[in-house]
Every structure is written in C-alpha cells, then in structure tokens.
Amino acid sequence: MGLLMGGALLLAASIGAWYRQRLTWAVGLLMAAALLLRLLMASLDPFLHDWDERFHAVVASNMLLHPLAPMLHADLLPYDYKAWCCNHIWLHKQPLFMWQMALSMKLLGVNEVAMRLPSALLGSLVLYPVYRLGRLLLDADTGYVAALLAACAFYQLEQTSGVIGMDHNDVAFAAYVTASIWAYYEYRASARPWRWLVLVGVFAGAAVLCKWLVGLVVYAGWGVAILQAAPRRWAEYGRLAASVAVAVAVALPWQLYAAWRFPLESAYERAYNTRHFLEPLEGHDYPWYYHFGMLPTHYGLLLTLMALGLGLVWRRGQLGRLVPMLAMVALVYAFFTVAATRMYSYTYVVSALLLLLAAVPLADVLRGLRAAGGRRGAGGVALVVALVLAADARPWTIVRYHFAESIGVVSGAPLERAVRLANASLYRHLDAEVPPGYLIFNAQGSDELQAQFYSSHPVYGWWPAEADLNRLLAQGWRVAYFPAHHDQAPPDYLTHSPGAIPLWGRPQ
C-alpha cells in the first residue's frame, strides 16, 4: 500500500510540476512515480510465474556462479539439448536481460523482487527517452504526456510483475529499442552527432542481446529518413554503416563465443529462430491479423487517441517528420504478421512510438485546460488524466491476476493463488531440510524450476532410471524426494536408496 500511495503522490506532484511548466521536475518526479509503481508490481506475487518467468529466473540465478554458461538444469542426468524446457545449456534467449537479473540478485539476494528489479528500473529510466522523443519530434508537452502514458501503461506493468509470458525479456528489449530510436533522433538534432551515433549502436546491440535482430529496427527508420531527404546526403549512408558496426561490436562477441563454447545448442537455437518465421511453433498458430487483434489488449481505449493523434499530425503538416518513426512501427507489424509463429508481446516493442501518437490529442486538451488557469483548469487536468489512465490501466484485470482466487491455468486446471503461495513457501525451506550433496526428485511438474530457484539443490520433477541413480550414488550424491502426489509415486529403488530423505511437505 505504501508503494501505491507513494507512486500516486509522486504522479500527482509530477502533473502539478507540468501544470506550472517545470518540465525538468515533472519528468524526474514521473520517473520516480513509475519506479514505485513497478516496484509494487514486482512485489505483488511472492512466487515465480509459469511462462516464462521461472525459466528466466533459474538461468539468471545460475549465472551468479557461471555468467558465461547459461544453465537451466545441472548436467547430471541425460537430457535432450533441443528441449529448451528441460535441457542443460539454455540458449533459448539472448543473455543480456538475464545478466541484469543476475547482477541484481548478486547485490540483493536471490528473491523475486531482486529478480524483477531490472525490469522496474528499465521501465522507469526509459521514460526520459520517451519524453525526449516527443520533444524532438513534436513539442515538450507531447513528450511529457507520452512519458506519462508509458509510466502507467498497463501491459508493461504486468510484464514487470512476471505474469505475462516473455516478461522481463520483453521489458528489456523494448527499453533498449526505444533508447536506440531516441539516440537516433538526438543524433539528428545534435551539433556533436558522433557521440549519439555510437549510442544508437550501443543500444541497438543491447536490444539484439536481449531478443534478436528486430532490435536493429532503428536502422530501418534511419534508412527511410535518408531516402526521404532532399537532396539526399550520401555521407549519411557511411554514418549509418558506422553505427551498425558499433551494434555488431556489441552483439557479435556473444554469438561467436556461444557458437564456439556450445556448438550444438547454438546451432540448434539459430535454426530454431529461423523456424519461428517459417512455421508456427509450440502451438502459436494464429490468424494473420493476430497482432492487430492484440492492440486492444496492449493499449485499451488509448487506441482511439492514437487514431486521433495520427489525424492531427497529418492535418498540421507534421507527418513528414514522423515518417521514419511510423516506418519502424509498420515494419515491426509487417514482419511479425508475415512470421508464422505469432505471440502476444512481439509487437509491443514499439509501444513507446504508438503512445507518442496517443499523446498528441491528449496534450492538446491538457494544454487548453492549463491555459484556462485557476481551479477549473487544474481540476480539468486532474480529471482528464485520471480518466485516460483508468481507461488504460484496467484495474479489474490486475485484481484478477494478483488477488482473485484463480490466477492462471496449468494443464487445463485452475491453479489457485493459495496453492502457489504454499508451494513457494515449501520450496524456500528445502535447504533447511536437505543437507548439501543431495538431489531432490518428484517435485510438482514444472514447479521443479521454482524449487530450484529457492534452494541450492538440483531439483527434478520426476526421478532417474535405476542405472542413472546408481551412477549418481557412486559419485557420492544422495537423494531426497517429495511424497507421492498426482499419481507420481517414486519407485522403491529411489526411496530405499542409501541416505534417502523423504520430504514431508507435499506440493499441491
């Protein structure tokens, strides 16, 4: 409650500073408010969510000891290196966002809030680039309103909580892509462009190190701007190439290292990335218009403001300066529409650019109310902002996810919040019950990853074959096991093995 109240007070103070035309204070207070709101979201659920947070969390926690070897499970039992759900070396995602999570947990301990903290920080820091984008392209008020919408964007808040699949991966990806686009427009406006040219490459390379090649989308906008220029500045192609070289210098070393150190896994994941474009994978076979159908989920009623904003920009003759930005949006939607595998957050990477459009008519209304002055003007500003943010925040969905009895679906059966809390509490006590040198078997389904996150022991959701168990015992390992649950009864050769410890807690 303290984080919510603090965030609300800082948000009100930020709007008040904007009303008095103190933009530096307004943006600073807005970033502070956004951080408190994101810390609130990061602390709502004291357990790991199924998709995909627990995978990211376990790999990041293993990076504390082995930062250059992303590991999911220990290399103790046979595994299929092609199965990203269950393998040893985990190259299914690029590593930068997990390195960030690992650093946070190194400083603050292995827990959910520390693991989610980088998303909270990036979601707050990116507001300055959003503000500057609006200011450079249109005006300072539009930039501030765009940052205000981004600060309270429902979908990103839910990503920060981990409840939406790809979670912290997509938060970091969108932040670095947005930062690269901001740096590009600063480059265009700067008297010292080379500094910004380098930053474009650094941020674009970081985006690639979070997700993949869509992180280079800024260069598509840059190319459109070159084609748009009259007369065309041929030297600009050289500058674009220099910036791309910086991005390559940032992103390529990890690709080369992974290919050398983990050749099988790296080659398979590169091919798997290509298959995302050519065939629908993992059941994500949706109609071609899927990403357009996701727009209401991403933006709610702000879609209406986006349409109005585009119309106003065109009417005012400002569309030309926004063409590179709109080209980036169009390219992202076109690429993921053509791609055969379609997932819910793919296009959210350009959310800041669409929110900038939504800010155009809203900034006009708020400017008019500010110009009216007095209590009526201030009250009108407060009312309009409250209505717009409520339209996007959809608080009933946050309640459903985080406070209602049923918060998700696993294998077709409703999973109650109380069950997740109980299981997480059980797994936090594993180290107190199980001595070092033990492996833990028969955890509840994919909860093995959550158990592994909270304990220092390798944890498995099943049990080994008898021959594999004998090999582990000969190596000095001992076993602990959860009791039978959901028709999973461990065999006698495991329960009667030397030093076996039955765990009395029963995962639900």
N, C-alpha and C positions, 0 to 999 in steps of 0.2 A: 504493500500500500504506500510505503514511503517513496519508493521509486516512481510510482504512478503520480502521486501528488507533486513530487519534485519536478517530474517531467512536465506536468500540466502548468505549474507555476513558471518554469523557465520558458515554456512555449508562450504563455501569456506575456511574459516580460519581453520576449523577442518580438512579438507582434506589436507591443507597445513601443519598442525602440524603432521599429519600422515606421509606425504611425508618426513618430517625431522625426523621421527621416535621418535616423542614426544607423546607417546600414551596417557599419562595421560591428557595432554592438548587436544589432539584430541577427546577423549571420552567426556570430560567436555564441550568442545565447541559444540560437536554434540548434547548433551542433551539440551543445551541452544537453539540451532537452532531448534530442534524438538519441544521445548516448544513454540517458536514463531510461527512456522507453525501451531501447534494445536490451539493456541490462535486465529490465523487467521481463521481457520475453525470454531471455536466456535463462532466467531463474525459475520460470513457471513450472517446468517439468523436471523433477529430480530423477530422471531415468533417461535412457537412450531410446530414441525413436527407431522404428524398424528400417525404413527406407529413406535415405541411405546413411543416416547419421551414425549408426553403430559401426558400420564398416569404416567410415572415415575416422571415427574416434579411436578404434582399436589400432588402425595403421598409424595414426598420429602418436598414440601412446607408445607404440613400439619404436617409433622414430626417436624417442628420448634417448635410447641406447644405440640405435643404428640409423642415423639420419639419412644415410645414402643407400639403405636397403629397406624399402617399404615392405613390411611384413604383415600378413593377416594372421596366419597360424604358424606355430613353430614347426620346424622341419623334423618331425619325429615320426609321423605316420604317413603311409602312402597317400598321395593326393594327385589330382589332375590339374596341371598348371594352367589349363584352359578354363577352369571353372573359377570365375572371379569371386564367387560366393564362398569358396572353401579352400583356396589354394594357399601357397606359402608366400612367394614374392608377389606383391599386389601392385601391378602397373595399370590397373583399370582406369585410374585418373592420374592426371599430371600432379606433381607433388607440392607445388608452392603453397597452396592453401592448407595442406596438412603439416608442412613445416611451420607455418604460422601457428597452427593449433598446438603443435609440439612445443614450440617456444613458450607459448602462454602457459602450458601445463608444467613446463620446467620451472617457470617463475612462481606459479601459484598453486601447484599441486595437481594431481590427476583427479579432476572432478568435472561435472557437466558445465558449470559456469565458466571455468577456465578454458574448457574446450570450445565453448561458444563465444568467448570474449573477442577473438579476432573479427568475427562477423559483426559484432556490436560496434567495434571500433571502426571498421571499414565503412559500415553503413552510416556512421556519423561523419567521418572525415570526408567522404565523397560529396557531402553537401556543399562544400566550398567549390569544387569543380562544377557542380550543377549551377550554383549561383553565378559563377564567372561565365559559364557558357551562355546563360540567359542575358547577362550584361553585355557580353561581347557581340552576341547576335542581334539582340533587340534593345533592351534597356535594363537598368538596375532593378526596377520594381518587378519586372517579369522574372528576372533571375532569382530574386528573393522568393517570390511566390512559387516558382518551380522547386526551389530547395525546400520550401515549406511542405509542398505536396510530397516530395521524396522523403522527408523526415517522418511523415506519418503514413507512408504507403503501406497498406495492409499486407500485401503479398510479401514484401521484403521483411516486415516484422515477423511474419510466420516462418519465413525461411530462416531467420535468425534463431527462432525457437527450436529448429530442427525438425519440425513436424511435416514439412513439405520435402519430398524427395529431392535429392541432389543439394539441398540445404546450403551448407557453408561453402561448398564448391561454387554454386551459382552466385552467392553474395560476393565472394572474392572476384569471380570472373566479371560480373557486371561493374564492380568498383574499378577494376583496372582498365576495362574497356572505356568506361566513362572518363577516367583520368587521361587516357590516351587521346580521346577526342577533345577534351578541354585543352591539353597541351598543344594540340594542333592549332586550335583557334587562337591561343596565346601566341604561338609561333607566327601566325598571320598578322597579328597586331603589334608584334614586338619590334623594337629597334635593334635588339640583340637576338636574332632568330635562332642562332645555332644552339643556344642553351635549351630552347624549347624543342628544337628538332631532336636533340638527344633524348629529352624526356618523353617525347612521343614514342621513340623506340624502346625506351626502358619500360614504359607502362604497357605497350603492346606486347613486348616479350614476356612480361609478367602475366599478362592475360593468357598467352599461349601456355605458359607454365601452370596455369590453373585448369584450363579446359582443353583447348586445341586451336586449330588455325582460324576459327571465326574471330579469335582475339585480334587478328590483323585487320579487322573491318575498317579501322580508321584510314587505312591506305586507299580503300575504295573511294571514300569521301574525298580524300586528298586528290586522287586521280580525276574525279569528276570536277573538282574545283579548277584543276589545270585545264581540262577541256573547255570549261566554262569561260575561262579568262580570255579577254580580247584586248590587245593582241596576246597570243599565247606566249608564256615565258618558258622557253625551252630549258633554261637553267634549273627550273623547278623540278624537272624530272631527276636531275642529279641530286638535289636535296632530298627528294622522296626516297631515292635509292640509298642515300647515306643513312636516313632514318631506319629504313628496312634493315640495313646492315647492323645497326645497333640492336634492333629487335632480335635478329638472328643470333647475335653475340650473346644475348641474354638467354634465349630459349634453347639454342642448339646444344650447348655443352651437356645438359642433362640427357638429351636424346641420344647423343653419342655414347655417353657413359652407360646409360641403361642398355643400349644395344650391345656394348662390349661386356658388361658385367652380367647381364641377364638375357642372353641372346634368344632363348626360346620364348620367354614371356614377352619380351619386347617385340619380336617379330609377330607373334600372335596378336598382340593388342593393336599394333599398327594395322594389320589386316582386318581386325575386328572393327576398328574405327571406320575403315572404308566400307565395310558391310552395313554399317548404320545408314549410309547413303543409298545403298543398292537394294537392301531388303529389310523388311520390318522385323526387328529383333525383340525377343523377350515379351512378346505379346503386344507390343506397341504399334499395332496395325490400325491406324485411324484414317478417316476420310481426308482428302487433300486439303479441305478447308479447316482442319482441326485447329490450327494455331489462330485462325481468325475467330473461331468459336471460343477460344480461351480468353479473348480480350475482355469480356465482362468479368471473368474471374480475376484477371490481373488488375483491372482498373475500375471496376464498378461503374458508377454513374459519371465518372470523370471522362468516359468516352464521349459524352455529349460536348463537354468543354473542349476536348481535342478537336472535334469536328468544327466547332465554332472558331477555335484558335486558328486552324488552317485557313478557314474562310476569311478571317480578319487579316491575317498575314498577306493573303493574296490580294485582298481589296486595297490594302495600304501600299502595295507595290514592294513589299519586303520579301516576297517569295524567293527572289533570286539569291539572296544571301543565305537562305536556308536550304537551297538545293543540295549541297553536299551532305548536310545532316539528314535530309529526307532520303537521299540516295542510300545512306547507310542503313536506315530503317527498312527501306524497300528491299535491299539486298539480303538482310537477315531474314525477313519474312519469306522472300522468294526461295532462298537456299533451303530453309527448313520445311517449306511447303513441298519442294521437289524431293527432299530426302525421304526415304521410305520409312525410317523409324522416326516417329513423332512423339515427343514427350512434353509435359505441361509447362516446363520452365524455359525451354530452349530460347524462345524469342524475348524473354524478359530482360535479356542482356541490354536491350536498347530502351529500357523503361524510362531512363532519365530524359531521353530525347522526346519521347511521347508526352511525358509530364510537362516538358517545356511548352509544348503546344497547348496543353490544358491550362497552363498558367497565363496565356495571353488574354483571354476574355476575363478571367478572374482578376488579373492585375488591373484591367480597365475599370472593373466595378469597384475594387478596393481603392484605387486612386481617386475615383469620383467621390466616394464616401469620405476619404481623407480630406479632399478639397472642401467638402461641406463644413468640416470642422465641428467643434463643440461636442456635446454629449451624444447628439444624434449621429454624427459621423463616426465617433468611436464605437458607439453601440452597434451601428450598422456593420462596421468592420468585424466586430466580435461575432455577430450573428451569422454573417456570410461565411466566415472562416469555419465556425462551428458546424454549419450545415454541410459545407463541402467536405470537411474532414470526416464527418459522420457518414456521409454517403460513400466514402472510400473505405473507411475502417471496418464497416460491417461487424460491429462488436459481437453480434449474436454468433458469428462463426468462431470467433476467438473463444467465447464461452463454451461452445460445443466441443472444440478441440481440447481445451485445457481444464474445464471444470465439470463438464457433464459426465455421467457415469460411463457412457460408451464413447471412446475417443478414436477408435480405429477398427480395422478389420484385419484379422490374421487367419488365413486358411478358411475364410468364409464364416468364421465365428466371431461374434463381438468380443473384444478384449476390453475389460473394464479397467478404468484408471487405477482402482484399488489393487487389481492384480499386478499391474506394472510396478506400482509403488512397493508392494510386498516383495516381489521378486528382486527388485533392485536392492531393497534392504537386506534380503537374504544373501545376495552376492557380495555386498560390502563386508560381510562378516566371514568370508571364506578364509582370508589369511589368518584370522584368529583361530579357526577350527582346524586348518590343514597346515602341517609343517612344511618347510621348504623341501624340495626334491620330490614332490608329489604331482601327478597328473590327475585332473578331475574329469570324470566321464558322466554321461547320461544327464546333461543339462537339458533344459526345456528348449527344443527346437533351435531357432536362430538366437535364442537367448544366450547361447554359449558365448557369443561375442560380448554381450553385456556383462556376463560373469567374468570374462577375460579382462574387460576394461577395469572392473572394480578390484580385481585380485592380481597377484603376481604369479599365478599359476597358469599353465596352459589348460584350457578348458575345451571339452568336446561335447557335442550334442548326442553322441552315440557311444559306442565302445569299440575297441580294436579287435581284430581277429585274434584267435588264441596264439598263433605263431608270432604276431606282432607284439602281443603283450609279453610273451616270454622273452623276446628280444629286448624290450624296454626294461623288464625286470633284471635281465643280465647286465644291462648298462647302469644299474643302480637306481632306477626310478621305482617309485611305489605309486599306488593308485588310491584315490578317493572317489566315491561315486554317490550320486543322488539316488534316492529310493525310486522304486517303480512309479511311473506316472504316465498317463495317457497311453497305456498298453506298451510302455517302454520298460521292460523288466530286465535289468542287467543279468548276464549269464553267470552261472556258478563259477566258471574258471576265473572270472574277474572278482566276484565278491569274496571268493575263498583264497585269493592270491595273498602271498606273504605281506603283512603290514597293511592290508586294505582297510580303509576307513570309511564306514558308512556315514553319510551326511544326513542328519535328521530333518533338516529343512526340506520341504517339498515344493519345488517350483510349480506354479499353477498354470 
